[in-house]
């Protein structure tokens, strides 16, 4: 315990770069704090702090120790805070960024079953097709397909594998030949999706190991998959939409699917967030609802 307390004191000094400020922070005298730092350095056999009459700063060894200690102390503090939160019901706002399809097919159906049990919990869903930096934009979590996740994020799978579908009405094809390959799309009126960062979504295809991204052209551009589906149903052109939202219309004969063998399978939706140290009780409720609720990835037996 002596070492532990001295390490906490060292972190205070190294962060404040002042014995006076650090002593005030931890509630001891400046001389007592200075004595503890010298004792710690003697036990380690290393100089941790460079001292002058005007300033104090970590040595190379001290900086290394500081970078090691701070994340671990923050984890302990976060866990203690999380334990204290168990006394109370989850409360506050959880902000999530997600594409429209994920918001409609995963977030709304699962969270709408849970929120009535937590009246002090509020969920804000921002529909966005860009690769949002959730830390910079102050979101608690985001939803992306598995292939799009950044390595430094914590991610949990919340949905089964997903495929896209290229569809149009039978009436659209009455005067046009169906495309047999992605290259044939150049001769078609295609409905585009505008991404949040400004560009148009490339239609992705794969067959026998060959991957093709096609930048299509057409008269209509939307920023959501449901307007694209409605435009396709109205005969405005070819739409590139999630398979599940088009399935009912395909089965009823309102839409015809093409290039089926070219449409790849993606690793489903994942909820991602920056750090377990930053997760709150409120976010924990949301994560559990999306991960284990009805229709979740586990219910579909997805690994």
C-alpha positions in Angstrom: 0.0 0.0 0.0 2.9 2.3 0.6 4.0 1.9 -3.0 0.5 2.3 -4.3 0.0 5.6 -2.4 3.4 6.9 -3.5 2.6 6.0 -7.1 -0.7 8.0 -6.9 1.3 10.9 -5.5 3.9 10.6 -8.3 1.1 10.8 -10.9 -0.2 14.0 -9.2 3.3 15.6 -9.3 4.0 14.5 -12.8 0.7 15.8 -14.1 0.7 19.1 -12.2 4.5 19.6 -12.7 4.5 21.3 -9.3 4.9 19.9 -5.8 2.8 22.8 -4.4 -0.2 22.1 -6.7 0.1 18.3 -6.3 0.3 18.6 -2.5 -2.8 20.7 -2.5 -4.6 18.2 -4.7 -3.9 15.2 -2.5 -4.1 16.9 0.8 -0.5 16.7 2.2 2.2 19.1 2.9 4.8 20.0 0.2 7.7 18.7 2.3 5.9 15.4 3.0 5.2 15.0 -0.7 8.8 15.7 -1.6 10.0 13.2 1.0 7.7 10.5 -0.5 9.0 11.1 -4.0 12.6 10.7 -2.8 11.7 7.5 -1.0 10.0 6.1 -4.1 13.0 6.9 -6.2 15.3 5.2 -3.7 13.2 2.1 -3.6 13.2 1.9 -7.4 16.8 2.9 -7.9 15.8 5.4 -10.6 15.3 9.1 -10.8 11.7 9.8 -11.8 11.6 13.6 -11.5 13.9 16.4 -12.6 13.7 19.2 -10.1 14.8 22.9 -10.4 14.0 25.9 -8.3 11.2 26.8 -10.7 9.8 23.6 -12.1 9.5 19.8 -11.9 9.1 17.4 -14.8 9.3 13.7 -15.3 12.6 12.1 -16.5 12.5 9.5 -19.3 11.9 6.8 -16.7 9.3 8.9 -15.0 7.5 9.6 -18.3 7.4 5.9 -19.0 6.0 5.1 -15.6 3.4 7.9 -15.9 2.2 6.5 -19.3 1.9 3.1 -17.7 0.1 4.2 -14.5 -2.5 6.7 -15.8 -4.6 4.3 -18.0 -4.7 1.7 -15.2 -5.7 4.2 -12.5 -8.4 5.5 -14.8 -9.7 2.0 -15.3 -9.9 1.5 -11.5 -11.6 4.9 -11.1 -14.1 4.1 -13.9 -14.9 0.7 -12.4 -15.5 2.3 -9.0 -17.8 4.9 -10.6 -19.7 2.1 -12.5 -20.2 0.2 -9.2 -21.6 3.3 -7.6 -24.0 3.7 -10.5 -25.4 0.2 -9.7 -27.3 1.9 -6.8 -29.3 3.9 -9.2 -31.3 3.4 -12.4 -29.5 4.2 -15.6 -30.2 7.8 -16.7 -29.0 10.3 -19.2 -28.6 10.6 -23.0 -26.9 7.9 -25.2 -26.1 9.4 -28.6 -25.7 6.9 -31.5 -24.7 7.5 -35.1 -26.0 4.9 -37.6 -27.1 4.5 -41.2 -30.8 4.6 -41.9 -31.1 0.9 -42.5 -29.4 0.0 -39.2 -31.6 2.6 -37.3 -34.8 1.1 -38.8 -34.1 -2.6 -38.7 -31.9 -2.9 -35.5 -31.8 0.1 -33.3 -35.5 1.0 -33.2 -37.0 -2.5 -32.9 -34.7 -3.6 -30.0 -34.4 -0.3 -28.1 -38.1 0.4 -28.3 -38.7 -2.7 -26.2 -36.3 -1.7 -23.5 -36.7 2.1 -23.0 -40.1 1.9 -21.3 -38.3 0.1 -18.4 -35.9 3.0 -18.0 -37.9 6.3 -18.0 -34.8 8.4 -17.2 -32.8 7.0 -20.2 -32.9 8.9 -23.5 -31.6 7.6 -26.8 -30.7 10.0 -29.6 -30.1 8.4 -33.0 -28.4 10.4 -35.7 -28.8 9.0 -39.2 -25.5 9.3 -41.0 -23.8 7.4 -43.9 -20.4 8.8 -43.2 -17.6 7.2 -41.2 -18.2 9.4 -38.2 -15.5 10.0 -35.6 -17.6 9.3 -32.6 -15.1 10.8 -30.2 -14.7 14.1 -32.1 -18.4 14.4 -32.7 -19.3 13.5 -29.1 -21.3 10.3 -29.8 -21.4 7.5 -27.3 -21.5 4.8 -29.9 -21.9 4.2 -33.6 -23.1 1.4 -35.9 -21.1 0.1 -38.9 -20.7 -3.0 -40.9 -18.0 -5.3 -39.6 -15.6 -4.6 -42.5 -15.7 -0.8 -41.7 -14.6 -0.9 -38.1 -11.5 0.8 -36.8 -9.0 -1.3 -34.9 -8.9 0.9 -31.8 -12.6 0.6 -31.2 -14.4 -1.8 -29.0 -17.1 -3.5 -31.1 -19.9 -6.0 -30.4 -21.9 -7.7 -33.2 -25.6 -6.8 -33.2 -26.9 -8.2 -36.4 -26.6 -11.1 -38.9 -24.7 -11.0 -42.1 -26.1 -8.5 -44.7 -26.3 -8.5 -48.5 -27.3 -5.7 -50.9 -29.7 -6.2 -53.8 -29.9 -4.4 -57.2 -33.6 -4.1 -58.0 -36.0 -2.4 -60.4 -39.7 -2.9 -61.5 -40.7 -5.2 -64.3 -42.0 -2.2 -66.1 -38.5 -0.6 -66.0 -37.1 -3.7 -67.7 -39.9 -3.7 -70.4 -37.8 -1.4 -72.5 -34.3 -2.2 -71.3 -32.2 -5.4 -71.2 -31.3 -6.6 -67.7 -27.7 -6.1 -66.7 -25.6 -9.3 -66.8 -22.5 -7.8 -65.2 -21.7 -4.7 -63.2 -20.2 -3.0 -66.3 -23.7 -3.1 -67.9 -24.9 -0.6 -65.3 -23.4 2.2 -67.4 -26.4 1.8 -69.8 -29.0 2.1 -67.0 -30.7 4.9 -65.0 -29.4 4.2 -61.5 -30.6 5.7 -58.2 -27.6 7.1 -56.2 -27.0 7.5 -52.5 -25.3 10.6 -51.3 -22.9 10.0 -48.4 -22.6 12.4 -45.5 -19.1 13.4 -46.5 -20.3 14.5 -49.9 -19.5 11.7 -52.3 -21.8 9.2 -53.9 -21.8 5.6 -52.7 -20.0 3.2 -55.1 -21.9 0.0 -55.8 -19.8 -2.9 -54.6 -19.7 -6.3 -56.3 -17.7 -9.5 -56.0 -17.7 -12.8 -57.9 -15.1 -15.5 -58.0 -12.6 -13.4 -56.1 -13.1 -10.4 -58.4 -14.1 -7.2 -56.7 -15.6 -4.3 -58.6 -16.7 -0.9 -57.4 -19.0 0.9 -59.8 -19.8 4.6 -59.8 -23.2 4.7 -61.4 -25.1 7.5 -63.0 -28.8 8.4 -62.9 -31.4 11.1 -62.5 -32.1 10.6 -58.8 -29.9 11.0 -55.8 -31.1 10.5 -52.2 -29.4 10.4 -48.8 -31.3 7.4 -47.4 -32.1 3.8 -48.4 -35.9 4.0 -48.0 -36.3 6.9 -50.5 -34.2 4.9 -52.9 -36.5 1.9 -52.5 -39.5 4.1 -53.0 -38.0 5.5 -56.2 -37.2 2.0 -57.5 -40.8 0.9 -56.8 -42.0 3.9 -58.7 -40.0 2.8 -61.8 -37.4 5.6 -61.6 -34.5 3.2 -62.1 -32.2 0.6 -60.6 -31.8 0.8 -56.8 -29.0 -0.7 -54.7 -30.6 -1.4 -51.3 -30.3 -3.8 -48.4 -31.7 -7.2 -49.4 -34.1 -7.4 -46.5 -36.0 -4.2 -47.2 -36.5 -5.3 -50.9 -37.3 -9.0 -50.1 -41.1 -8.5 -49.7 -41.4 -6.5 -52.9 -39.3 -9.1 -54.8 -41.5 -11.9 -53.5 -44.7 -10.0 -54.5 -43.4 -9.4 -58.1 -43.2 -5.6 -57.6 -39.4 -5.6 -58.0 -37.1 -7.8 -60.0 -33.6 -8.6 -58.7 -30.6 -8.6 -61.0 -26.9 -9.2 -60.5 -27.7 -11.4 -57.6 -24.6 -13.6 -58.0 -22.5 -10.4 -57.9 -23.8 -9.1 -54.6 -21.3 -9.9 -51.7 -22.2 -10.8 -48.1 -21.0 -8.3 -45.4 -20.2 -9.1 -41.7 -23.4 -7.5 -40.3 -23.8 -4.5 -38.1 -21.6 -3.9 -35.1 -22.0 -1.4 -32.3 -18.7 0.3 -31.6 -17.5 2.7 -28.9 -14.2 4.2 -27.8 -13.4 2.6 -24.5 -14.8 0.5 -21.7 -13.4 3.1 -19.3 -15.7 5.7 -20.7 -18.9 3.5 -20.8 -21.7 4.4 -18.5 -24.5 2.4 -17.0 -26.9 4.0 -19.5 -24.7 2.9 -22.4 -24.4 -0.6 -20.9 -28.2 -0.9 -21.0 -28.1 0.0 -24.7 -25.3 -2.4 -25.5 -27.0 -5.3 -23.8 -30.3 -4.6 -25.5 -28.7 -4.5 -28.9 -26.4 -7.5 -28.3 -28.8 -9.9 -26.5 -32.3 -8.7 -27.4 -34.8 -10.4 -29.7 -33.5 -10.5 -33.2 -29.9 -10.0 -32.1 -26.8 -11.6 -33.5 -26.8 -14.2 -30.7 -30.3 -15.1 -31.5 -29.3 -15.7 -35.1 -26.3 -17.8 -33.8 -23.8 -15.6 -35.5 -20.3 -16.1 -33.9 
